């Protein structure tokens, strides 16, 4: 069962990516939205602290610590072999009138060109003319059909109603598409490096860090508190329901609130997927795949084999430019390996679907972790490779 928590930062957040930082005059750029591993580390550390477990001893232990209960060990495992704990959802969210609603980055197949946000359009997979050739690897290319050329609007998000419309292939409107500026602002902070041995400032080592200030309740933001919504599988009642977390760089404080799963996330119409025998697959968190942008289960002919024997044919994909994920391994005190990822919001179109919608629902619930071997099991706990299934717009 998935348990949900709303994380509300109490201060600005230092959300660093993996760009080099540390020279005199450096500029530390924030990563927004952050990787789901941010929530996984904060929650797992809090769970250990709540049970009186020494975090350093847990990090050093190659096997189970004697003081861990059976339930806690089954949930968290060890740093090398995590247990059942898995972040299954991590995204921005707003609390309005006591109700928490998720906000998701705009998927790659939605284009908005008008400043009024009233002309959202879906990309349509189209077979190119035989006279055209390119390095594109699939049979159809996702194209924008528009009367006039225009520049797409950026930094748009989907609210909960917008996600419901998107998953069912319905028209999106201005009421579905908040701008990122309505949810957070960047705040630049000037700092100076310290000499730990001498307990003095490091001469000439000024730097600037970009922080993220999530919008809080006031007259401008219509009573909304912006934070993060995280869903966790495998916690089995051990997940804290309230209190504080150390969150992001410098361990800034964040408040925790339990969220009811009732009516929290919309679902696509499974009967429509079965009837039309086609669907879209959308990455809800970054994808770590052995073959770059290509999904697990694809063969050389782009035939996809999913759970419970279902199959489909991949005909098109719209994948944002690849990014790189790394991080810092606190248990072993060294950088994590840098890995290429398919970014959040990447979209894959499938037709000739053979199977039941329940199989796709199981894939959406479990992520891609049951469809192949992954060399780093910690990335499963950290929340990568999660997805949504969506209907193909008519």
KASULHU-V550084 format. One record per helix or strand of 3 or more residues. SS is the DSSP state (H for helix, E for strand). FROM is the first residue (numbers start at 0). TO is the last residue. If there is no record, write none. Layout:
SS:FROM:TO  SS:FROM:TO
//
This chain:
E:2:8  H:36:49  H:54:59  H:69:75  E:85:95  E:98:104  E:123:125  E:140:142  E:155:157  H:159:166  H:173:175  H:179:181  E:183:194  E:199:213  E:223:232  E:241:246  E:251:258  H:269:275  E:278:282  E:302:304  H:306:308  E:310:317  E:322:324  E:338:341  E:346:353  H:356:370  H:377:380  E:386:389
//
